[in-house]
Amino acid sequence: MSAVLTAETADELISTNPATGEEVGRVVTAAPEDVQAAVEGSREIFHKWKTTSFAERKALVMRAREIILADIDGIAKLISAESGKPFGEAISMEIAPVLDLMQWVARGAEKMLRPKRVGIGLYGLLGRSSKKIYKPYGVVGIIPAWNYPFSIPLGEAAMAVMAGNSVVIKPSELTPLVGEKIGEIFETSGAPDGLVQIVHGAGETGAALVDAAPDKLMFTGSVATGKKIAKAAAENLTPTVLELGGKDPMIVFEDANLELAAGGAVWGAFCNAGQSCSSVERLYVHESVADELTRLIVEKTRALKQGSGDHEDVSIGPMSSERQLKIVEDHVAAFREAGAKIEFGGNADIPVRHAEDADKSVRVPLFFPPTVITGATNDMRSMREETFGPTLPIATFKTEEEAIALANDSEFGLTASVWTRDYAKGRRVAEQIEAGSVCINEVLYTHGIGQTPWGGFKNSGRGRTHGIEGLMELVQPQHIHTNRIALLPNAWWMPYTPTAVETFRGFATKFASGSLLKTTTMMPQLLKRLKELLKR
Ligand code: NDP
């Protein structure tokens, strides 16, 4: 369901297939006043939606799943057409994980958000009790990137709705029809009109959504835009979750299963044409196995087909935009200039290799071949900035300490992976890596495990999506404190007197020690103070 637009401000956004340049469709963009109206309308819906039971919310999200299940291929085709990613990958990396996230949050939100008693120590002896209840924020504004245009905003919307919020999504201008599809899925599932609204447009529309002061913002995108959003959100003190970029390291020790590590590296670096926030962007391998690992990686890369995402046997599609292609070209050129060696790929002029694409109007300009680079070092610019493309730079290390230091030598900290047959070493190294998720003998896919927290350290983000931590980002805890024996005044109330001050000393030295034994020794002083208060 798109927001209602005013005719005089309405404009169109044309979405094209990055593989062919063909139009996929068009949507009407929202002016700032339309975005404001969408947020205000959403707030009205919120006040009704927050009163619904978890059973009603679960029924909605489970119906939305059924609608997706009935049209898996249609949705995957749309994701592939707008983003360029292979059709199969749209199913494996977007549709399947978000379906899993949806069933998990639909079934589990009630339990996770159930009111909880809080232990309050010695205050309990005074007849007090505390519990936490969780209240939805209100309107959740979602600004996603184009690289996972279905699973990220839909997953966040499903979690927001389960927690009792309403939602306004501003999809990326590169993938508006996938955004539109999300609105349609909720609409067809019978969501109240306006519960999940879609407002279209480019960065200015995103900025208008921030300025419209939703009650919570969920942003996925670059560090640069994340900083702009954090500044703009500060104007209204809007709490913001930022899911930002990465430069994720993969560490391969000499005892790793090299065949598996090579397969993991190829998938981790080239999945979604390298346009995943958790792509392998730096591979550190022990010097003793570097040649063998590189040989295996090149062999596996050579076997991949690149082409338009609609072929089921294509593993790598085009870059999603010219801007992205230029960054990849620049980074590969910088590697060359700095003395690194291109072992495979490296040249955007290499023609697309899928035979059937020769007959179609496939736009070779947006394709960049999977590129394997050796001799990379951390002082090279391309090892420090996020590439977000199909490059796999390989560097070597001598010791465990050096591997950890190289991996941590980055402004980013989203994910990392450690490959070894020695699980104790794997865990020891993993725990020293500064990243939100670290895999041992696995790579890239943990965003797909909706039960686990997702988010970055350092410049890779603030806050979490997914997992109970992600659900907690969508609610505000409210503390309810009760005094069940409200018969006497509190010893700390006014008026203050010398007896009061002596009692307060007892609070500081005895009660605040947490020891029941010590606290009982202040009882005479406490009674004296209470008598004093009751006399007045
Ligand atoms: P951008 O930062 O360019 O854009 C992200 C979103 O913000 C888009 O919807 C964009 O709109 C919108 N936007 C742009 N300017 C503004 C603004 N001033 N105010 C509000 N919204 C704005 O990132 P990309 O889309 O290029 O995405 C790639 C980045 O996302 C990479 O750095 C990647 O690592 C990161 N990412 C992080 C993930 C994580 O979980 N940590 C997951 C996926 C990606 P429009 O596109 O229409 O310009």
Boltz pocket constraint, residues with backbone or C-beta under 6 A from the ligand:
constraints:
  - pocket:
      binder: B
      contacts: [[A, 143], [A, 144], [A, 145], [A, 146], [A, 147], [A, 148], [A, 170], [A, 171], [A, 172], [A, 173], [A, 174], [A, 201], [A, 202], [A, 203], [A, 204], [A, 205], [A, 206], [A, 207], [A, 208], [A, 210], [A, 220], [A, 221], [A, 222], [A, 223], [A, 224], [A, 225], [A, 226], [A, 228], [A, 229], [A, 242], [A, 243], [A, 244], [A, 245], [A, 246], [A, 276], [A, 277], [A, 278], [A, 386], [A, 388], [A, 414], [A, 456], [A, 460], [A, 461]]
      max_distance: 6.0
